[in-house]
Amino acid sequence: EKMLAHERAHVHGGHSADVLLLELLCVLFWFHPLAHWYRRSLRTVHEYLADAEASRRTDRREYGLLLLRQAHPAQSLVFANHFFQAPLKQRLLMLTRSASPAMRGWKYSMALPVLMLLVVYFQENTAPATANAPVESPVYSPEQLTKQPEFPGGIPALVAYLSANIRYPETARRQKIEGTVLVQFVLDETGAVAEAEAVPSPKPEFGEMAAEAVRVVAQMPGWLPAQAQGQAARCRMSLPIRFKLE
């Protein structure tokens, strides 16, 4: 009778539908361990509920002894869907527990509004910082531009500017070091040089020449700005600068 009461509690609680739903969930999310953990946890909760319902019809001590006998049967022949499913120790502990007082539930319910107020408070404090954060326009490569930037006066004026402003590093001159330094720089929407850096060279003796090339590029006058989709745009450019002794 106790076992039948236990199984009727499963039926009346609709536990079979829960089990089928969780099995389907595990089929869909077989790769996720949380789905299998949730299935095992729900089956354990089902056993707790069925034990609580069945123990109301008899003495809890007798029902606990029944669980022990089912856990260690004298005969090896058992039903396919066995009465004993959840861990025995946990089921016995749940039988001895009393229901939590209603006041404890009210305490937990009062914590929910406080948590919601904290969430709203932190969102309000962080929202202005996010809204006022500057959005930097994208940097286009030359092949993405509809109009290329242009140095005032064209290539001849650029060559003249470099020749007039580059100072050959004294150490490189004494050691008779020659070579080409590749400088990459960004032109902003107005055509001004926003940032410039030399592409690293495997030759350490190029250090002073690279620094000089970056200095000259960073001090260049403003270019005629590039355009992308009909609007002034930031773009990234590369400029080789050759150091050669006369």
Accessible surface in RSA format (square Angstrom, percent):
REM  Atomic radii and reference values for relative SASA: ProtOr
REM  Chains: A
REM  Algorithm: Lee & Richards
REM  Probe-radius: 1.40
REM  Slices: 20
REM RES _ NUM      All-atoms   Total-Side   Main-Chain    Non-polar    All polar
REM                ABS   REL    ABS   REL    ABS   REL    ABS   REL    ABS   REL
RES GLU A   1   180.21 103.5 141.62 107.1  38.59  91.9  56.92 110.1 123.29 100.7
RES LYS A   2    66.75  32.6  63.04  38.7   3.71   8.8  18.11  16.3  48.64  51.8
RES MET A   3    57.48  29.8  57.15  37.8   0.33   0.8  34.01  28.9  23.47  31.1
RES LEU A   4   102.29  57.0 102.08  73.0   0.21   0.5 102.08  71.7   0.21   0.6
RES ALA A   5     7.04   6.5   4.04   6.2   3.00   6.8   5.59   7.9   1.45   3.8
RES HIS A   6     1.03   0.6   1.03   0.7   0.00   0.0   0.00   0.0   1.03   1.2
RES GLU A   7    62.73  36.0  62.29  47.1   0.44   1.0  40.09  77.5  22.64  18.5
RES ARG A   8   128.13  53.8 127.59  65.0   0.54   1.3  45.08  61.6  83.05  50.3
RES ALA A   9    12.62  11.6   4.22   6.5   8.40  19.1   7.69  10.8   4.93  13.1
RES HIS A  10    29.22  16.0  28.82  20.0   0.40   1.0  24.90  25.7   4.32   5.0
RES VAL A  11   108.52  71.4  92.54  83.8  15.98  38.5  96.66  84.0  11.86  32.2
RES HIS A  12   150.80  82.4 113.67  79.0  37.14  95.0  77.05  79.4  73.75  85.8
RES GLY A  13    44.81  55.3   0.00   N/A  44.81  55.3  23.47  64.4  21.34  47.8
RES GLY A  14    34.04  42.0   0.00   N/A  34.04  42.0  31.26  85.8   2.78   6.2
RES HIS A  15    13.36   7.3  13.36   9.3   0.00   0.0   8.42   8.7   4.94   5.7
RES SER A  16    78.79  66.6  73.05  97.5   5.74  13.2  41.82  89.0  36.98  51.8
RES ALA A  17    65.05  59.8  55.17  85.1   9.87  22.5  58.89  82.9   6.16  16.3
RES ASP A  18    50.09  35.1  49.69  49.5   0.40   0.9   3.03   7.1  47.06  46.9
RES VAL A  19    33.57  22.1  31.94  28.9   1.63   3.9  33.57  29.2   0.00   0.0
RES LEU A  20   126.70  70.6 121.49  86.9   5.21  13.1 121.71  85.5   4.98  13.4
RES LEU A  21   114.27  63.6 109.86  78.6   4.41  11.1 113.61  79.8   0.66   1.8
RES LEU A  22     9.07   5.1   9.07   6.5   0.00   0.0   9.07   6.4   0.00   0.0
RES GLU A  23    58.03  33.3  57.91  43.8   0.12   0.3  29.20  56.5  28.84  23.5
RES LEU A  24    99.43  55.4  96.08  68.7   3.35   8.4  98.73  69.3   0.70   1.9
RES LEU A  25    59.45  33.1  57.70  41.3   1.74   4.4  59.16  41.5   0.29   0.8
RES CYS A  26     7.00   5.3   4.86   5.4   2.14   5.0   5.19  13.1   1.81   2.0
RES VAL A  27   102.36  67.4  90.32  81.8  12.04  29.0  95.32  82.8   7.04  19.1
RES LEU A  28   110.50  61.5  92.29  66.0  18.20  45.8  95.50  67.1  14.99  40.3
RES PHE A  29    91.52  45.8  91.52  56.7   0.00   0.0  91.52  55.5   0.00   0.0
RES TRP A  30   177.59  71.3 166.22  80.5  11.37  26.7 142.33  75.9  35.25  57.2
RES PHE A  31   124.50  62.3  97.19  60.2  27.31  71.1 102.81  62.3  21.69  62.1
RES HIS A  32    79.74  43.6  78.91  54.8   0.83   2.1  48.61  50.1  31.13  36.2
RES PRO A  33   102.72  74.9  95.11  86.7   7.61  27.7 100.02  82.6   2.70  16.8
RES LEU A  34   107.29  59.8 104.12  74.5   3.17   8.0 106.90  75.1   0.39   1.1
RES ALA A  35     8.64   7.9   3.93   6.1   4.70  10.7   7.59  10.7   1.04   2.8
RES HIS A  36    50.19  27.4  50.19  34.9   0.00   0.0  41.96  43.2   8.23   9.6
RES TRP A  37   136.19  54.7 136.19  65.9   0.00   0.0 110.83  59.1  25.36  41.1
RES TYR A  38   103.61  48.4 103.61  58.9   0.00   0.0  63.68  47.9  39.93  49.2
RES ARG A  39    59.26  24.9  58.88  30.0   0.38   0.9   3.92   5.4  55.34  33.5
RES ARG A  40   136.19  57.2 132.62  67.6   3.58   8.5  65.54  89.6  70.66  42.8
RES SER A  41    34.63  29.3  28.11  37.5   6.52  15.0  25.21  53.7   9.42  13.2
RES LEU A  42    33.83  18.8  31.87  22.8   1.96   4.9  33.72  23.7   0.12   0.3
RES ARG A  43    92.58  38.9  91.37  46.6   1.21   2.9  37.63  51.4  54.95  33.3
RES THR A  44    27.97  19.9  27.16  27.5   0.81   1.9  11.74  15.8  16.23  24.5
RES VAL A  45    68.82  45.3  68.82  62.3   0.00   0.0  68.82  59.8   0.00   0.0
RES HIS A  46     8.72   4.8   8.72   6.1   0.00   0.0   5.61   5.8   3.11   3.6
RES GLU A  47     6.04   3.5   6.04   4.6   0.00   0.0   1.05   2.0   4.99   4.1
RES TYR A  48    39.60  18.5  34.88  19.8   4.72  12.3  27.68  20.8  11.92  14.7
RES LEU A  49    98.38  54.8  92.86  66.4   5.52  13.9  93.69  65.8   4.69  12.6
RES ALA A  50     0.11   0.1   0.00   0.0   0.11   0.2   0.09   0.1   0.01   0.0
RES ASP A  51     2.72   1.9   2.72   2.7   0.00   0.0   2.67   6.3   0.05   0.1
RES ALA A  52    39.94  36.7  35.74  55.2   4.20   9.6  38.75  54.6   1.19   3.1
RES GLU A  53    62.61  35.9  62.57  47.3   0.04   0.1  17.65  34.1  44.96  36.7
RES ALA A  54     0.47   0.4   0.00   0.0   0.47   1.1   0.00   0.0   0.47   1.3
RES SER A  55     6.05   5.1   2.82   3.8   3.23   7.4   0.01   0.0   6.04   8.5
RES ARG A  56   172.78  72.5 134.64  68.6  38.14  90.8  65.75  89.9 107.03  64.9
RES ARG A  57   172.91  72.6 133.86  68.2  39.05  93.0  49.61  67.8 123.30  74.7
RES THR A  58    36.21  25.8  12.81  13.0  23.40  55.8  19.89  26.7  16.32  24.7
RES ASP A  59    78.45  55.0  66.39  66.1  12.06  28.5  27.79  65.4  50.66  50.5
RES ARG A  60   126.12  53.0 120.94  61.7   5.18  12.3  42.81  58.5  83.31  50.5
RES ARG A  61   174.98  73.5 162.08  82.6  12.89  30.7  69.32  94.7 105.66  64.0
RES GLU A  62    85.89  49.3  83.65  63.3   2.24   5.3  25.32  49.0  60.57  49.5
RES TYR A  63     0.00   0.0   0.00   0.0   0.00   0.0   0.00   0.0   0.00   0.0
RES GLY A  64     8.47  10.4   0.00   N/A   8.47  10.4   8.47  23.2   0.00   0.0
RES LEU A  65    69.37  38.6  68.33  48.9   1.04   2.6  68.33  48.0   1.04   2.8
RES LEU A  66    18.99  10.6  18.99  13.6   0.00   0.0  18.99  13.3   0.00   0.0
RES LEU A  67     0.00   0.0   0.00   0.0   0.00   0.0   0.00   0.0   0.00   0.0
RES LEU A  68    72.42  40.3  70.12  50.2   2.30   5.8  70.41  49.4   2.02   5.4
RES ARG A  69   143.06  60.1 134.98  68.8   8.09  19.3  73.18 100.0  69.89  42.4
RES GLN A  70    39.01  21.8  36.07  26.4   2.94   7.0   0.29   0.6  38.72  29.4
RES ALA A  71    26.02  23.9   4.47   6.9  21.55  49.0   4.98   7.0  21.04  55.7
RES HIS A  72   142.16  77.7 122.17  84.9  19.99  51.2  85.80  88.4  56.36  65.6
RES PRO A  73    66.36  48.4  42.46  38.7  23.90  86.9  46.54  38.4  19.82 123.2
RES ALA A  74   114.90 105.6  63.86  98.5  51.04 116.1  74.75 105.3  40.14 106.3
RES GLN A  75   134.57  75.3 126.88  92.7   7.69  18.3  44.14  94.0  90.43  68.6
RES SER A  76   114.40  96.7  81.37 108.6  33.03  76.1  55.60 118.4  58.80  82.4
RES LEU A  77   158.45  88.2 138.43  99.0  20.02  50.3 142.06  99.8  16.39  44.1
RES VAL A  78    74.38  48.9  50.62  45.8  23.76  57.2  57.70  50.1  16.68  45.2
RES PHE A  79   150.56  75.3 143.06  88.6   7.50  19.5 147.09  89.2   3.47   9.9
RES ALA A  80   117.80 108.3  68.85 106.2  48.96 111.4  81.61 114.9  36.19  95.9
RES ASN A  81   107.95  74.4  88.91  85.9  19.04  45.9  38.97  93.8  68.99  66.7
RES HIS A  82    37.95  20.7  34.03  23.7   3.92  10.0  26.28  27.1  11.67  13.6
RES PHE A  83     5.91   3.0   1.59   1.0   4.32  11.2   2.59   1.6   3.32   9.5
RES PHE A  84    61.05  30.5  50.62  31.4  10.43  27.1  50.62  30.7  10.43  29.8
RES GLN A  85    87.48  48.9  54.02  39.5  33.46  79.7  30.36  64.6  57.12  43.3
RES ALA A  86     5.11   4.7   0.00   0.0   5.11  11.6   5.09   7.2   0.02   0.1
RES PRO A  87    69.75  50.8  59.70  54.4  10.05  36.5  69.56  57.4   0.19   1.2
RES LEU A  88    30.30  16.9  26.07  18.6   4.23  10.6  26.07  18.3   4.23  11.4
RES LYS A  89   155.29  75.8 149.71  91.9   5.58  13.3  94.90  85.4  60.39  64.3
RES GLN A  90    83.46  46.7  82.01  59.9   1.45   3.5  24.74  52.7  58.72  44.5
RES ARG A  91     0.34   0.1   0.00   0.0   0.34   0.8   0.10   0.1   0.24   0.1
RES LEU A  92    48.42  27.0  47.41  33.9   1.01   2.5  47.69  33.5   0.73   2.0
RES LEU A  93    86.46  48.2  86.22  61.7   0.25   0.6  86.39  60.7   0.07   0.2
RES MET A  94    75.74  39.2  63.06  41.7  12.67  30.2  54.37  46.2  21.37  28.3
RES LEU A  95    11.25   6.3   7.99   5.7   3.25   8.2  11.06   7.8   0.19   0.5
RES THR A  96   104.06  74.0  75.73  76.8  28.33  67.5  71.24  95.7  32.82  49.6
RES ARG A  97   153.59  64.5 141.10  71.9  12.49  29.7  46.47  63.5 107.12  64.9
RES SER A  98   102.10  86.3  74.04  98.8  28.06  64.6  42.73  91.0  59.36  83.2
RES ALA A  99   100.56  92.5  65.05 100.4  35.51  80.8  76.54 107.8  24.02  63.6
RES SER A 100    73.37  62.0  47.22  63.0  26.15  60.2  22.74  48.4  50.63  70.9
RES PRO A 101    81.92  59.7  68.87  62.8  13.05  47.4  79.73  65.8   2.19  13.6
RES ALA A 102    79.31  72.9  59.37  91.6  19.95  45.4  70.27  99.0   9.04  24.0
RES MET A 103   124.11  64.3 120.74  79.9   3.37   8.0 101.60  86.4  22.51  29.8
RES ARG A 104   121.36  51.0 119.83  61.1   1.52   3.6  20.06  27.4 101.29  61.4
RES GLY A 105    41.93  51.7   0.00   N/A  41.93  51.7  34.96  95.9   6.97  15.6
RES TRP A 106   168.00  67.4 165.97  80.3   2.03   4.8 141.25  75.3  26.74  43.4
RES LYS A 107   140.79  68.7 128.16  78.6  12.63  30.1  75.98  68.4  64.80  69.0
RES TYR A 108   157.64  73.6 148.27  84.4   9.37  24.4 106.77  80.2  50.88  62.7
RES SER A 109    54.96  46.4  39.83  53.2  15.13  34.9  47.71 101.6   7.25  10.2
RES MET A 110   127.40  66.0 126.32  83.6   1.08   2.6  97.81  83.2  29.59  39.2
RES ALA A 111    56.72  52.2  48.86  75.4   7.86  17.9  54.05  76.1   2.67   7.1
RES LEU A 112   105.75  58.9 102.80  73.5   2.96   7.4 105.49  74.1   0.27   0.7
RES PRO A 113    66.10  48.2  63.50  57.9   2.60   9.5  65.76  54.3   0.34   2.1
RES VAL A 114    85.68  56.4  85.68  77.6   0.00   0.0  85.68  74.4   0.00   0.0
RES LEU A 115   104.21  58.0 102.85  73.6   1.36   3.4 103.96  73.0   0.24   0.7
RES MET A 116   115.41  59.8 113.48  75.1   1.93   4.6  94.93  80.7  20.48  27.1
RES LEU A 117   125.57  69.9 121.45  86.9   4.13  10.4 121.87  85.6   3.70  10.0
RES LEU A 118    87.05  48.5  86.92  62.2   0.14   0.3  87.05  61.1   0.00   0.0
RES VAL A 119    73.88  48.6  69.76  63.2   4.12   9.9  73.43  63.8   0.45   1.2
RES VAL A 120    75.44  49.6  75.44  68.3   0.00   0.0  75.44  65.6   0.00   0.0
RES TYR A 121   121.61  56.8 119.29  67.9   2.32   6.0  81.10  60.9  40.51  49.9
RES PHE A 122   120.53  60.3 120.16  74.4   0.37   1.0 120.37  73.0   0.17   0.5
RES GLN A 123   111.38  62.3 108.21  79.1   3.17   7.5  38.23  81.4  73.15  55.5
RES GLU A 124   112.11  64.4 100.29  75.9  11.82  28.1  40.27  77.9  71.83  58.6
RES ASN A 125    80.67  55.6  57.87  55.9  22.80  54.9  23.46  56.5  57.21  55.3
RES THR A 126    80.31  57.1  77.82  78.9   2.49   5.9  65.35  87.8  14.97  22.6
RES ALA A 127    55.36  50.9  46.56  71.8   8.81  20.0  53.86  75.9   1.50   4.0
RES PRO A 128    70.77  51.6  64.91  59.2   5.85  21.3  70.69  58.4   0.08   0.5
RES ALA A 129    72.99  67.1  53.83  83.1  19.15  43.6  63.82  89.9   9.16  24.3
RES THR A 130   105.03  74.7  90.46  91.7  14.56  34.7  71.94  96.6  33.08  50.0
RES ALA A 131    85.62  78.7  47.01  72.5  38.61  87.8  58.65  82.6  26.96  71.4
RES ASN A 132   119.34  82.3  93.13  90.0  26.21  63.1  31.81  76.6  87.53  84.6
RES ALA A 133    51.81  47.6  39.78  61.4  12.04  27.4  44.21  62.3   7.60  20.1
RES PRO A 134   131.77  96.0 102.70  93.6  29.08 105.7 113.13  93.4  18.64 115.9
RES VAL A 135   146.06  96.1 112.93 102.2  33.13  79.8 116.30 101.1  29.76  80.7
RES GLU A 136   137.28  78.8 109.03  82.5  28.25  67.3  41.05  79.4  96.23  78.6
RES SER A 137    42.03  35.5  31.72  42.3  10.32  23.8  34.62  73.7   7.42  10.4
RES PRO A 138    84.98  61.9  73.51  67.0  11.47  41.7  84.61  69.9   0.37   2.3
RES VAL A 139    52.13  34.3  23.25  21.1  28.87  69.6  23.25  20.2  28.87  78.3
RES TYR A 140    55.39  25.9  54.86  31.2   0.53   1.4  29.25  22.0  26.14  32.2
RES SER A 141    33.76  28.5  31.27  41.7   2.49   5.7  28.63  61.0   5.12   7.2
RES PRO A 142    51.13  37.3  50.62  46.1   0.51   1.9  50.74  41.9   0.39   2.4
RES GLU A 143   147.20  84.5 107.77  81.5  39.42  93.9  68.99 133.4  78.21  63.9
RES GLN A 144   108.24  60.5  85.53  62.5  22.71  54.1  28.10  59.8  80.14  60.8
RES LEU A 145    17.91  10.0   0.00   0.0  17.91  45.0   0.03   0.0  17.87  48.1
RES THR A 146    97.36  69.2  57.69  58.5  39.68  94.6  63.71  85.6  33.65  50.9
RES LYS A 147   106.73  52.1 101.67  62.4   5.06  12.1  60.05  54.1  46.68  49.7
RES GLN A 148    87.14  48.7  78.61  57.5   8.53  20.3  56.20 119.6  30.94  23.5
RES PRO A 149    11.43   8.3   0.00   0.0  11.43  41.6   0.04   0.0  11.39  70.8
RES GLU A 150    86.99  49.9  84.43  63.9   2.56   6.1  24.25  46.9  62.74  51.2
RES PHE A 151    11.44   5.7   8.94   5.5   2.50   6.5   8.94   5.4   2.50   7.2
RES PRO A 152    57.62  42.0  47.59  43.4  10.03  36.4  52.35  43.2   5.27  32.7
RES GLY A 153    65.70  81.0   0.00   N/A  65.70  81.0  37.00 101.5  28.69  64.3
RES GLY A 154    15.83  19.5   0.00   N/A  15.83  19.5  15.66  43.0   0.17   0.4
RES ILE A 155   120.26  68.4 118.62  88.4   1.64   3.9 118.62  85.4   1.64   4.4
RES PRO A 156   102.94  75.0  90.69  82.7  12.26  44.6  97.75  80.7   5.20  32.3
RES ALA A 157    32.73  30.1  22.35  34.5  10.38  23.6  29.07  40.9   3.66   9.7
RES LEU A 158     9.83   5.5   9.83   7.0   0.00   0.0   9.83   6.9   0.00   0.0
RES VAL A 159    82.75  54.5  82.42  74.6   0.33   0.8  82.71  71.9   0.04   0.1
RES ALA A 160    59.73  54.9  49.37  76.2  10.37  23.6  56.58  79.7   3.16   8.4
RES TYR A 161    37.03  17.3  30.23  17.2   6.80  17.7  33.70  25.3   3.34   4.1
RES LEU A 162    21.93  12.2  21.88  15.7   0.05   0.1  21.93  15.4   0.00   0.0
RES SER A 163    87.56  74.0  54.17  72.3  33.39  76.9  43.37  92.4  44.19  61.9
RES ALA A 164    87.01  80.0  45.38  70.0  41.63  94.7  55.92  78.8  31.09  82.4
RES ASN A 165    58.37  40.3  51.91  50.2   6.45  15.5   9.86  23.7  48.50  46.9
RES ILE A 166    41.40  23.6  22.16  16.5  19.24  46.4  22.16  16.0  19.24  52.2
RES ARG A 167   154.04  64.7 148.38  75.6   5.66  13.5  69.70  95.3  84.34  51.1
RES TYR A 168    35.32  16.5  18.42  10.5  16.90  44.0  18.42  13.8  16.90  20.8
RES PRO A 169    17.33  12.6   6.83   6.2  10.50  38.2  17.33  14.3   0.00   0.0
RES GLU A 170   100.90  57.9  94.07  71.2   6.83  16.3  46.73  90.4  54.17  44.2
RES THR A 171    45.64  32.5  45.13  45.7   0.51   1.2  27.00  36.3  18.64  28.2
RES ALA A 172     2.34   2.1   1.18   1.8   1.16   2.6   1.87   2.6   0.46   1.2
RES ARG A 173   111.89  47.0 106.35  54.2   5.54  13.2  36.56  50.0  75.33  45.7
RES ARG A 174   160.09  67.2 128.95  65.7  31.14  74.1  65.51  89.5  94.58  57.3
RES GLN A 175   113.82  63.6  86.50  63.2  27.31  65.0  36.68  78.1  77.13  58.5
RES LYS A 176   164.26  80.1 144.31  88.5  19.95  47.5  87.06  78.4  77.19  82.2
RES ILE A 177    23.89  13.6  20.35  15.2   3.54   8.5  23.89  17.2   0.00   0.0
RES GLU A 178    66.90  38.4  47.76  36.1  19.14  45.6  15.58  30.1  51.32  41.9
RES GLY A 179    10.75  13.3   0.00   N/A  10.75  13.3  10.75  29.5   0.00   0.0
RES THR A 180    64.43  45.8  43.96  44.6  20.47  48.8  34.01  45.7  30.42  46.0
RES VAL A 181     6.90   4.5   4.03   3.6   2.87   6.9   6.90   6.0   0.00   0.0
RES LEU A 182    68.36  38.1  64.45  46.1   3.90   9.8  64.45  45.3   3.90  10.5
RES VAL A 183     0.00   0.0   0.00   0.0   0.00   0.0   0.00   0.0   0.00   0.0
RES GLN A 184    57.42  32.1  56.19  41.1   1.23   2.9   0.14   0.3  57.28  43.4
RES PHE A 185     2.45   1.2   1.69   1.0   0.76   2.0   2.45   1.5   0.00   0.0
RES VAL A 186     0.56   0.4   0.56   0.5   0.00   0.0   0.56   0.5   0.00   0.0
RES LEU A 187     0.58   0.3   0.58   0.4   0.00   0.0   0.58   0.4   0.00   0.0
RES ASP A 188    31.72  22.2  31.54  31.4   0.18   0.4   6.69  15.7  25.03  25.0
RES GLU A 189    63.91  36.7  59.69  45.2   4.21  10.0  32.12  62.1  31.79  26.0
RES THR A 190   103.26  73.4  81.81  82.9  21.45  51.1  80.61 108.3  22.65  34.2
RES GLY A 191     0.00   0.0   0.00   N/A   0.00   0.0   0.00   0.0   0.00   0.0
RES ALA A 192    42.92  39.5  41.68  64.3   1.24   2.8  42.70  60.1   0.22   0.6
RES VAL A 193    29.28  19.3   3.41   3.1  25.87  62.3   3.41   3.0  25.87  70.2
RES ALA A 194    54.51  50.1  15.88  24.5  38.63  87.9  24.04  33.9  30.47  80.7
RES GLU A 195    94.60  54.3  85.61  64.8   8.99  21.4  36.16  69.9  58.44  47.7
RES ALA A 196    25.30  23.3   0.55   0.9  24.75  56.3   1.42   2.0  23.88  63.3
RES GLU A 197   106.14  60.9 103.94  78.6   2.20   5.2  35.45  68.6  70.69  57.7
RES ALA A 198    25.28  23.2   8.79  13.6  16.49  37.5   8.79  12.4  16.49  43.7
RES VAL A 199    58.28  38.3  47.96  43.4  10.32  24.9  50.04  43.5   8.24  22.3
RES PRO A 200   125.75  91.6  98.72  90.0  27.03  98.3 109.67  90.5  16.08  99.9
RES SER A 201    51.83  43.8  23.13  30.9  28.70  66.1  22.17  47.2  29.66  41.5
RES PRO A 202   130.80  95.3  95.58  87.1  35.23 128.0 108.55  89.6  22.26 138.3
RES LYS A 203   107.92  52.7 104.36  64.0   3.56   8.5  55.53  50.0  52.40  55.8
RES PRO A 204   119.55  87.1  92.85  84.6  26.70  97.0 104.85  86.6  14.69  91.3
RES GLU A 205    78.09  44.8  58.80  44.5  19.29  45.9  33.23  64.3  44.87  36.6
RES PHE A 206    16.53   8.3  16.33  10.1   0.20   0.5  16.53  10.0   0.00   0.0
RES GLY A 207    44.08  54.4   0.00   N/A  44.08  54.4  37.43 102.7   6.65  14.9
RES GLU A 208    86.37  49.6  78.26  59.2   8.10  19.3  46.34  89.6  40.03  32.7
RES MET A 209     0.00   0.0   0.00   0.0   0.00   0.0   0.00   0.0   0.00   0.0
RES ALA A 210    22.15  20.4  22.02  34.0   0.13   0.3  22.15  31.2   0.00   0.0
RES ALA A 211    66.42  61.1  51.23  79.1  15.19  34.5  59.58  83.9   6.84  18.1
RES GLU A 212    20.60  11.8  17.60  13.3   3.00   7.1   5.99  11.6  14.61  11.9
RES ALA A 213     0.00   0.0   0.00   0.0   0.00   0.0   0.00   0.0   0.00   0.0
RES VAL A 214    36.89  24.3  36.89  33.4   0.00   0.0  36.89  32.1   0.00   0.0
RES ARG A 215    68.01  28.6  60.67  30.9   7.33  17.5  53.28  72.8  14.73   8.9
RES VAL A 216     0.89   0.6   0.12   0.1   0.76   1.8   0.89   0.8   0.00   0.0
RES VAL A 217     0.00   0.0   0.00   0.0   0.00   0.0   0.00   0.0   0.00   0.0
RES ALA A 218    54.14  49.8  34.72  53.6  19.42  44.2  34.72  48.9  19.42  51.5
RES GLN A 219   116.78  65.3  92.07  67.3  24.71  58.8  38.17  81.2  78.61  59.6
RES MET A 220    13.20   6.8   0.00   0.0  13.20  31.4   0.00   0.0  13.20  17.5
RES PRO A 221    64.28  46.8  52.15  47.5  12.13  44.1  64.28  53.1   0.00   0.0
RES GLY A 222    39.40  48.6   0.00   N/A  39.40  48.6  18.94  52.0  20.46  45.8
RES TRP A 223    21.62   8.7  15.46   7.5   6.16  14.5  15.75   8.4   5.87   9.5
RES LEU A 224    94.49  52.6  94.45  67.6   0.04   0.1  94.46  66.3   0.03   0.1
RES PRO A 225    45.42  33.1  41.96  38.3   3.46  12.6  42.06  34.7   3.36  20.9
RES ALA A 226     0.68   0.6   0.00   0.0   0.68   1.6   0.00   0.0   0.68   1.8
RES GLN A 227    63.78  35.7  63.78  46.6   0.00   0.0   0.43   0.9  63.34  48.0
RES ALA A 228     7.24   6.7   1.71   2.6   5.53  12.6   1.77   2.5   5.47  14.5
RES GLN A 229   159.06  88.9 128.21  93.7  30.85  73.5  49.99 106.4 109.07  82.7
RES GLY A 230    60.24  74.3   0.00   N/A  60.24  74.3  30.95  84.9  29.30  65.6
RES GLN A 231   134.15  75.0 129.78  94.8   4.36  10.4  36.71  78.1  97.44  73.9
RES ALA A 232    51.09  47.0  29.61  45.7  21.49  48.9  29.61  41.7  21.49  56.9
RES ALA A 233     7.54   6.9   3.96   6.1   3.58   8.1   7.26  10.2   0.28   0.8
RES ARG A 234    30.13  12.7  29.45  15.0   0.68   1.6   1.96   2.7  28.17  17.1
RES CYS A 235     0.12   0.1   0.12   0.1   0.00   0.0   0.00   0.0   0.12   0.1
RES ARG A 236    93.19  39.1  90.98  46.4   2.21   5.3  35.88  49.0  57.31  34.7
RES MET A 237    33.51  17.4  32.26  21.3   1.25   3.0  33.51  28.5   0.00   0.0
RES SER A 238    62.61  52.9  37.82  50.5  24.78  57.1  21.42  45.6  41.19  57.7
RES LEU A 239    22.04  12.3  22.04  15.8   0.00   0.0  22.04  15.5   0.00   0.0
RES PRO A 240    83.61  60.9  69.83  63.7  13.78  50.1  69.92  57.7  13.70  85.1
RES ILE A 241     5.26   3.0   3.12   2.3   2.14   5.1   5.26   3.8   0.00   0.0
RES ARG A 242   139.86  58.7 112.02  57.1  27.84  66.3  53.77  73.5  86.08  52.2
RES PHE A 243     2.77   1.4   0.78   0.5   1.99   5.2   2.77   1.7   0.00   0.0
RES LYS A 244   129.09  63.0 109.26  67.0  19.83  47.2  74.97  67.5  54.12  57.6
RES LEU A 245    38.82  21.6  27.32  19.5  11.50  28.9  28.68  20.1  10.14  27.3
RES GLU A 246   219.83 126.2 144.34 109.2  75.50 179.8  92.93 179.7 126.91 103.6
END  Absolute sums over single chains surface
CHAIN  1 A    17395.0      14565.4       2829.6      11130.0       6265.0
END  Absolute sums over all chains
TOTAL         17395.0      14565.4       2829.6      11130.0       6265.0
